[in-house]
Amino acid sequence: MDPLTHTLVGASLAATRLGRKTRLATPALVIGANLPDVDVLSYIRGDDFALHFRRGWTHGVPALMVLPAILAALLMLSARWRDSDESSGPRSAGWLLALCYLACFTHPILDWLNTYGMRWLMPFRDTWFYGDSVFIMDPWLWLILGLGWVVGRTPARLTGVAISVMAGLVILLVGSSAPDYLPVVGSIFLILVLGYFWRPRDSWFSGHQAATVGLVLATLYIAAMLSTHSVTTAKIRQRLAEQGIQATDELLVGPTPANPLAWDVLVGTGSAYRWGRFDWLHRGMLVMSDAELPAARSSHHWQTVVTSGQSPGFIRWVRFPWLEVDETEPGRRIYVMDARYTRWRGTGFGGTVFEIPLD
């Protein structure tokens, strides 16, 4: 999932009564919820190395046994360095360690939910696992978790600044990559701002209760998306058979941005991929594209690409590869794209090019 979702999970946990277990609870939960993404530093060595490394070594089960303990130790050392008394409340090493483990474990579970996937067994097995059920940037999770976090909180300048910065960054990202969704995202952040300034009566619920409700509702939403994905996949297989499309085991039923009832469909038919859209709001209609993408693994060029030594990270990461070939002088230029993320030729996210000499 995106960093905002991970941060909201950590902040919401800290806003519950868990935040009172130790005075280091908030940094433990917020940092811990994001800690496995320390592998973002792999981009220093280039995009392809990052594809090979990310969502692996720092997300696998062995790392999850070690990273929380390292975080707890660093937080304790930091607290002892800053002060030598307990005037701000107990540090409680036991609770601190437990909260670090709790926060870190939420991260790979959330990452598993989307189509990008993650590798639970690294470094022992380089196997990707995919939940294919929740979009990687889900605005409804932002709304649920965000309201649970801000409602009932005492207005503070730091909180207001944090909300403003997050809103600005997300709106900038959505505006540059998917401007059609700006009205939805903008409306959600407007609701969060209003929720931040709304003060419910004490007799209704406290800030702790609001955060707890937000986490419970977010869990129920994720469970509903997992169940919907399972039901939708079965329905799509039925629709494909009715349309005479012989699907192989390569079938992706993935979530779409901001619409939990519409699903992206990608199906392998042997030598090609076809894509479409399934929408529960339209009586479970499946509309498939007539166009096809040439499946890379069934092409005689695929082994050339794999053994070229170029972009090894991309080769390990790609899930639904398709390709196009240009004959050039003095060789061939083979474009390989992942149909999960791009269905036209390109070398941006989800695509790369291999320069193959004639010999």
C-alpha positions, 0 to 999 in steps of 0.5 A, a space after each residue: 500500500 501507499 505510505 499514507 495508508 501505512 502511516 494512518 494505520 500506525 497513527 490510528 493505533 497510537 490514538 487508541 488506548 495502546 498509545 498510553 501503554 508507553 510514552 514511546 508508543 506513537 513513534 513505535 507505531 508510526 515508524 513501525 508501520 512504515 519500517 519495512 519500506 526502508 528498502 526504498 533506499 534500494 532506488 539509489 542503485 537504480 530502478 531495476 535493482 529496486 524491482 529486484 530488492 523491494 518488497 522482499 528482504 525487509 518484508 519477509 517473515 525473517 525480517 519481521 522477526 528482527 526489524 521490530 526488535 531493532 526499532 525498539 532498541 533504537 527508541 529506548 536508546 534515543 529516549 535514554 540519550 534525551 533524558 534520564 528521568 521518567 517524568 514523561 511517563 514509563 518507557 515500558 520496554 515490554 509494551 514497546 517491543 510488542 507495539 513495534 511488532 504489531 506495527 511492523 506486521 501490519 505493513 506486509 499484510 497491507 502490501 499483500 492485498 494489492 496486485 503488486 504483491 510481496 514476497 513473504 519467504 525472502 530471502 529463502 524463496 523468491 516467490 511473489 504472493 498477491 491478494 489482488 483485492 485492494 487498490 494500492 492507493 485506496 481513498 476509502 481506506 484514507 477516509 475510514 482511517 483518517 476520520 478515525 484518527 482526526 475525530 475527537 482529537 484536540 486541534 494541534 498545529 502539528 496535526 494540522 500541518 501533517 494533514 495539509 502536507 499529506 493532502 498536498 502530496 497526494 493531490 499532486 500525485 493523483 493530479 499528475 498520474 490520474 486526474 480523473 480521480 481528483 474530485 473523489 480524492 479532493 472530497 475525501 480530504 475536505 471531509 477529513 479537514 472538516 472532521 479535524 475541526 469537528 468536536 463531538 460531545 464527550 457523551 458520544 465517543 472519545 478520540 480513543 473510541 473514534 480511532 478504534 472504530 476506524 480501525 475496526 471499519 477498515 478491517 471490515 472493509 478489507 475483509 469485504 474486498 477480499 470476499 468480493 474478489 473471491 466472488 467476482 473471480 468466480 463470476 468472471 470465469 463464468 462470464 468468460 465461458 459464456 463469451 467463448 473465451 478459453 482462459 488459461 490459469 493466467 487470470 487477474 481480477 484486480 481492484 480499480 481506483 476509487 470504485 470497489 464494485 468495478 474490477 479490472 480483468 486480465 486473462 491469458 488465452 495461451 499466446 496472448 492477453 485480453 483485458 476487460 472490466 467487470 462491474 457489479 453496478 451494471 448487473 455483473 456485466 463483463 466487457 472485454 476488449 477485442 484487442 490482444 497483447 502478445 504474451 511474452 512467455 510464448 514468444 521465441 524472443 522470451 528466452 533471449 530476453 531472459 538470458 540477455 543479462 539485462 534488467 534482471 530485476 524486471 524479469 523477476 518482478 514481471 507477472 503478465 509480460 507482453 512484448 513487441 519487437 523492433 528490428 534495428 541496426 545492428 540488432 533488435 529492440 525488444 520492448 517488454 511490458 507488464 499488462 498489470 500496469 500498462 497496455 501500450 508500449 512504453 518504458 515507464 513504470 511497468 515496461 522496459 526495453 532490451 537491446 539485443 545484438 544480432 550475434 
